[in-house]
């Protein structure tokens, strides 16, 4: 049996959680931590794993959805600071990304 490659769910802008969110409760009930590879998405089920790929560089990171958001207009996903840093420079603040559901 051949596995289908993950399908791109959406493309758009990704941001990351600012320092003031560290240790705050997320929608899943756990606390947000910069060093964990987690993210916020408006509709994907909590606990889902998604691959987020920087469209410009092709670099990607696997994150677990544990929160709701982003609530800023025009953004599709909020990444933890460490996840964002793995695929881009936090000084840029925003990245154009593709989001693929893994499981």
Backbone as ProteinMPNN parsed JSONL, in Angstrom:
{"seq_chain_A": "XXXXXXXXXXXXXXXXXXXXXXXXXXXXXXXXXXXXXXXXXXXXXXXXXXXXXXXXXXXXXXXXXXXXXXXXXXXXXXXXXXXXXXXXXXXXXXXXXXXXXXX", "coords_chain_A": {"N_chain_A": [[0.837, -1.179, 0.0], [0.601, 2.161, -0.902], [1.463, 5.158, 0.616], [-0.26, 8.239, 0.72], [1.084, 11.456, 0.002], [1.339, 14.165, 2.396], [-1.243, 16.606, 2.285], [-1.343, 19.975, 1.29], [-2.889, 22.078, 3.455], [-3.381, 24.769, 3.794], [-2.064, 27.947, 2.751], [-0.167, 30.763, 3.722], [0.399, 33.511, 6.006], [2.6, 33.097, 8.752], [3.113, 33.621, 12.209], [4.725, 34.206, 15.401], [4.511, 33.292, 18.898], [4.757, 35.88, 21.242], [7.062, 36.906, 23.857], [5.571, 37.494, 26.142], [3.612, 35.567, 26.333], [4.712, 33.278, 27.32], [4.461, 30.502, 29.433], [1.735, 30.812, 29.805], [-1.661, 29.586, 29.899], [-2.872, 27.413, 27.353], [-5.389, 26.679, 24.82], [-5.678, 23.951, 24.991], [-5.233, 23.452, 27.603], [-2.714, 22.997, 28.554], [0.441, 24.581, 29.381], [1.933, 27.227, 27.559], [5.134, 26.997, 26.142], [8.172, 28.341, 25.114], [10.22, 26.676, 24.12], [9.108, 24.32, 23.169], [7.817, 22.542, 20.329], [5.166, 23.738, 19.188], [1.88, 24.992, 18.181], [-0.668, 27.415, 17.283], [-3.861, 27.179, 15.843], [-6.793, 28.062, 14.035], [-8.853, 26.171, 13.344], [-7.979, 23.458, 13.044], [-7.92, 20.238, 14.635], [-7.18, 20.085, 18.14], [-4.131, 18.705, 19.219], [-3.413, 17.71, 16.763], [-0.831, 17.03, 14.366], [1.22, 19.028, 12.395], [3.034, 19.907, 9.46], [4.994, 22.626, 8.872], [6.073, 24.703, 6.391], [8.516, 26.92, 5.275], [7.982, 28.989, 2.641], [9.854, 30.413, 1.161], [12.454, 29.426, 1.764], [12.214, 26.673, 1.946], [12.635, 25.276, 4.245], [11.418, 23.298, 6.959], [9.233, 22.501, 9.767], [7.966, 20.32, 12.266], [5.049, 20.548, 14.085], [2.858, 20.504, 16.969], [-0.573, 21.065, 17.302], [-1.852, 23.006, 19.821], [-3.329, 25.091, 20.682], [-5.684, 27.806, 20.138], [-6.091, 30.19, 17.537], [-4.275, 32.06, 15.075], [-5.264, 35.364, 16.094], [-4.807, 37.685, 14.841], [-5.436, 39.55, 11.973], [-5.168, 38.111, 8.745], [-3.281, 36.166, 9.251], [-2.391, 32.688, 9.413], [-1.399, 30.76, 11.134], [0.051, 30.482, 14.363], [3.196, 30.072, 15.566], [5.257, 28.398, 18.023], [8.002, 30.062, 19.594], [10.481, 28.709, 19.28], [9.882, 26.918, 17.207], [9.316, 28.657, 15.088], [11.818, 29.899, 14.842], [13.275, 27.775, 13.882], [12.654, 27.59, 11.211], [12.871, 30.118, 10.208], [13.9, 33.595, 10.641], [13.405, 35.122, 13.703], [13.431, 37.868, 13.908], [12.216, 38.797, 11.648], [9.521, 38.439, 12.042], [7.2, 37.6, 10.563], [6.329, 34.924, 8.33], [5.948, 33.504, 5.06], [4.164, 30.641, 4.613], [3.493, 27.096, 4.047], [1.048, 24.867, 5.195], [0.752, 21.587, 6.23], [-1.202, 18.798, 7.079], [-0.168, 16.199, 9.131], [-0.854, 14.191, 10.984]], "CA_chain_A": [[0.0, 0.0, 0.0], [1.375, 3.389, -1.028], [0.901, 6.252, 1.408], [-0.421, 9.522, 0.045], [1.844, 12.532, 0.65], [0.47, 15.122, 3.077], [-1.844, 17.617, 1.429], [-1.258, 21.339, 1.813], [-4.193, 22.512, 3.936], [-3.48, 26.184, 3.468], [-0.841, 28.724, 2.629], [-0.373, 32.125, 4.195], [1.381, 34.073, 6.929], [2.808, 32.546, 10.09], [3.761, 34.489, 13.19], [5.093, 33.402, 16.564], [4.091, 33.799, 20.196], [5.673, 36.803, 21.895], [7.56, 36.495, 25.171], [4.563, 37.666, 27.202], [2.747, 34.391, 26.383], [5.409, 32.145, 27.933], [3.877, 29.913, 30.638], [0.291, 31.044, 29.861], [-2.452, 28.423, 29.503], [-3.355, 27.344, 25.977], [-6.739, 26.121, 24.701], [-5.638, 22.535, 25.376], [-5.048, 23.379, 29.053], [-1.29, 22.976, 28.916], [1.082, 25.887, 29.386], [2.793, 27.512, 26.413], [6.568, 27.1, 26.423], [8.917, 28.712, 23.905], [11.121, 25.637, 23.606], [8.37, 23.199, 22.582], [7.375, 22.748, 18.941], [3.711, 23.775, 19.221], [1.308, 26.063, 17.375], [-2.088, 27.732, 17.399], [-4.59, 27.215, 14.575], [-8.206, 28.338, 14.313], [-9.815, 25.081, 13.126], [-7.444, 22.089, 13.117], [-8.144, 19.654, 15.963], [-6.092, 20.112, 19.121], [-3.391, 17.445, 19.193], [-2.979, 17.414, 15.392], [0.542, 17.371, 14.0], [1.298, 19.632, 11.073], [4.339, 20.302, 8.945], [4.948, 24.019, 8.43], [7.218, 24.9, 5.511], [8.823, 28.274, 4.829], [7.903, 28.983, 1.179], [11.046, 31.031, 0.573], [13.675, 28.631, 1.947], [11.928, 25.242, 1.908], [12.852, 24.683, 5.566], [10.148, 22.95, 7.587], [9.228, 22.068, 11.16], [6.775, 19.575, 12.667], [4.508, 21.109, 15.318], [1.584, 19.972, 17.473], [-1.556, 22.119, 17.559], [-2.308, 22.938, 21.212], [-3.989, 26.344, 21.042], [-6.513, 28.442, 19.11], [-5.564, 31.441, 17.028], [-4.007, 33.424, 15.523], [-6.393, 36.276, 16.023], [-4.395, 38.83, 14.016], [-5.956, 39.429, 10.616], [-4.252, 37.729, 7.681], [-2.346, 35.102, 9.656], [-3.049, 31.379, 9.436], [-0.872, 29.911, 12.207], [1.014, 31.056, 15.305], [4.16, 29.045, 15.972], [6.074, 28.685, 19.206], [9.208, 30.804, 19.208], [11.523, 27.79, 18.811], [9.468, 26.371, 15.911], [9.505, 29.738, 14.116], [13.264, 30.083, 14.672], [13.821, 26.647, 13.129], [12.422, 27.756, 9.776], [13.078, 31.505, 9.803], [14.497, 34.512, 11.602], [12.355, 35.753, 14.509], [13.46, 39.315, 13.687], [11.318, 39.113, 10.536], [8.166, 38.487, 12.604], [6.223, 36.862, 9.767], [6.849, 34.096, 7.243], [4.98, 32.892, 4.162], [4.32, 29.208, 4.85], [2.504, 26.086, 3.681], [0.715, 24.019, 6.337], [0.301, 20.258, 5.844], [-1.59, 17.94, 8.195], [0.571, 14.941, 9.154], [-1.754, 13.259, 11.675]], "C_chain_A": [[0.884, 1.244, 0.0], [0.676, 4.491, -0.231], [0.84, 7.512, 0.568], [0.443, 10.569, 0.751], [0.881, 13.485, 1.353], [-0.015, 16.197, 2.11], [-1.684, 18.984, 2.095], [-2.67, 21.786, 2.17], [-4.4, 23.97, 3.571], [-2.093, 26.804, 3.377], [-1.148, 30.14, 3.095], [0.723, 32.551, 5.146], [1.398, 33.365, 8.278], [3.49, 33.598, 10.944], [4.191, 33.589, 14.351], [4.638, 34.099, 17.835], [5.155, 34.722, 20.775], [6.031, 36.311, 23.289], [6.504, 36.589, 26.273], [3.63, 36.456, 27.336], [3.392, 33.194, 27.079], [4.753, 31.773, 29.265], [2.378, 30.22, 30.819], [-0.445, 29.78, 29.409], [-2.91, 28.544, 28.055], [-4.761, 26.744, 25.985], [-6.792, 24.65, 25.113], [-5.496, 22.354, 26.886], [-3.602, 23.322, 29.488], [-0.722, 24.385, 28.843], [1.972, 26.028, 28.151], [4.23, 27.645, 26.884], [7.305, 27.333, 25.112], [9.66, 27.535, 23.279], [10.416, 24.443, 22.985], [7.912, 23.542, 21.173], [5.846, 22.621, 18.904], [3.218, 24.954, 18.392], [-0.164, 26.257, 17.697], [-2.683, 27.79, 15.995], [-6.065, 27.371, 14.889], [-9.096, 27.105, 14.272], [-9.27, 23.661, 13.235], [-7.634, 21.534, 14.526], [-6.919, 19.788, 16.871], [-5.444, 18.741, 19.143], [-2.926, 17.038, 17.805], [-1.508, 17.788, 15.227], [0.53, 17.918, 12.583], [2.744, 19.964, 10.738], [4.174, 21.707, 8.393], [6.234, 24.286, 7.651], [7.336, 26.36, 5.091], [8.871, 28.242, 3.302], [9.173, 29.502, 0.52], [12.271, 30.112, 0.622], [13.46, 27.123, 1.81], [12.154, 24.545, 3.245], [11.503, 24.409, 6.218], [10.343, 22.485, 9.015], [7.913, 21.344, 11.416], [6.315, 20.134, 14.009], [3.192, 20.427, 15.679], [0.667, 21.145, 17.765], [-2.064, 21.968, 18.992], [-3.051, 24.202, 21.641], [-4.826, 26.832, 19.87], [-5.927, 29.8, 18.768], [-4.966, 31.168, 15.671], [-5.231, 34.313, 15.335], [-6.053, 37.555, 15.266], [-4.836, 38.568, 12.574], [-4.851, 39.038, 9.62], [-3.265, 36.635, 8.028], [-3.081, 33.78, 9.768], [-2.586, 30.489, 10.577], [0.094, 30.726, 13.064], [1.918, 29.93, 15.776], [4.795, 29.419, 17.3], [7.357, 29.361, 18.71], [10.287, 29.87, 18.656], [11.172, 27.185, 17.451], [9.686, 27.408, 14.811], [10.992, 29.902, 13.807], [13.89, 28.96, 13.861], [13.658, 26.834, 11.621], [12.634, 29.19, 9.282], [13.685, 32.326, 10.918], [13.388, 35.215, 12.379], [12.338, 37.266, 14.33], [12.516, 39.726, 12.556], [9.863, 39.194, 11.0], [7.122, 37.679, 11.879], [6.93, 36.062, 8.684], [5.693, 33.648, 6.361], [5.208, 31.387, 4.235], [3.216, 28.388, 4.17], [2.292, 25.232, 4.918], [0.148, 22.706, 5.806], [-0.042, 19.448, 7.069], [-0.832, 16.618, 8.067], [-0.271, 13.862, 9.819], [-2.611, 13.994, 12.671]], "O_chain_A": [[1.804, 1.36, 0.809], [-0.523, 4.726, -0.377], [1.758, 7.817, -0.193], [0.524, 10.567, 1.98], [-0.276, 13.601, 0.948], [0.724, 16.635, 1.228], [-1.866, 19.127, 3.304], [-3.543, 21.865, 1.305], [-5.468, 24.357, 3.097], [-1.103, 26.256, 3.861], [-2.249, 30.651, 2.887], [1.835, 32.026, 5.107], [0.354, 33.075, 8.863], [4.331, 34.361, 10.469], [4.041, 32.369, 14.293], [4.41, 35.308, 17.862], [6.335, 34.372, 20.792], [5.384, 35.414, 23.83], [6.553, 35.828, 27.239], [2.931, 36.329, 28.341], [2.716, 32.214, 27.393], [4.521, 32.634, 30.115], [1.813, 29.922, 31.871], [0.09, 28.996, 28.626], [-3.283, 29.621, 27.591], [-5.264, 26.348, 27.036], [-7.839, 24.161, 25.538], [-5.622, 21.241, 27.395], [-3.288, 23.567, 30.653], [-1.359, 25.284, 28.292], [2.665, 25.093, 27.752], [4.518, 28.309, 27.88], [7.095, 26.622, 24.129], [9.722, 27.412, 22.056], [11.064, 23.625, 22.332], [7.651, 24.705, 20.865], [5.304, 21.551, 18.629], [3.999, 25.799, 17.955], [-0.813, 25.398, 18.294], [-2.098, 28.369, 15.08], [-6.539, 26.864, 15.906], [-10.014, 26.993, 15.085], [-10.04, 22.737, 13.498], [-7.523, 22.273, 15.503], [-5.78, 19.626, 16.432], [-6.136, 17.724, 19.092], [-2.124, 16.114, 17.674], [-1.008, 18.723, 15.853], [-0.09, 17.345, 11.687], [3.557, 20.261, 11.613], [3.315, 21.952, 7.545], [7.336, 24.122, 8.173], [6.373, 26.959, 4.613], [9.707, 27.546, 2.726], [9.524, 29.063, -0.575], [13.031, 30.024, -0.343], [14.414, 26.378, 1.584], [11.893, 23.348, 3.368], [10.559, 25.182, 6.056], [11.445, 22.125, 9.429], [6.876, 21.704, 10.858], [7.093, 20.189, 14.961], [2.509, 19.857, 14.829], [1.078, 22.114, 18.403], [-2.637, 20.937, 19.345], [-3.367, 24.37, 22.819], [-4.697, 26.336, 18.75], [-5.34, 30.47, 19.618], [-5.16, 30.067, 15.156], [-6.108, 34.033, 14.518], [-6.915, 38.411, 15.072], [-4.624, 37.481, 12.038], [-3.745, 39.576, 9.66], [-2.483, 36.218, 7.173], [-4.245, 33.738, 10.166], [-3.295, 29.557, 10.956], [0.853, 31.551, 12.555], [1.44, 28.939, 16.327], [4.867, 30.593, 17.663], [7.732, 29.233, 17.544], [10.94, 30.203, 17.667], [12.06, 26.961, 16.629], [10.181, 27.081, 13.732], [11.378, 30.027, 12.645], [14.922, 29.159, 13.22], [14.442, 26.292, 10.841], [12.582, 29.447, 8.079], [13.953, 31.817, 12.007], [12.518, 35.841, 11.774], [11.308, 37.891, 14.581], [12.065, 40.871, 12.508], [9.065, 39.931, 10.421], [6.233, 37.117, 12.518], [7.983, 36.457, 8.183], [4.583, 33.434, 6.85], [6.306, 30.906, 3.956], [2.171, 28.907, 3.779], [3.25, 24.906, 5.618], [-0.81, 22.701, 5.033], [0.744, 19.406, 8.016], [-0.854, 15.99, 7.008], [-0.397, 12.753, 9.297], [-3.432, 13.379, 13.352]]}, "name": "protein", "num_of_chains": 1, "seq": "XXXXXXXXXXXXXXXXXXXXXXXXXXXXXXXXXXXXXXXXXXXXXXXXXXXXXXXXXXXXXXXXXXXXXXXXXXXXXXXXXXXXXXXXXXXXXXXXXXXXXXX"}
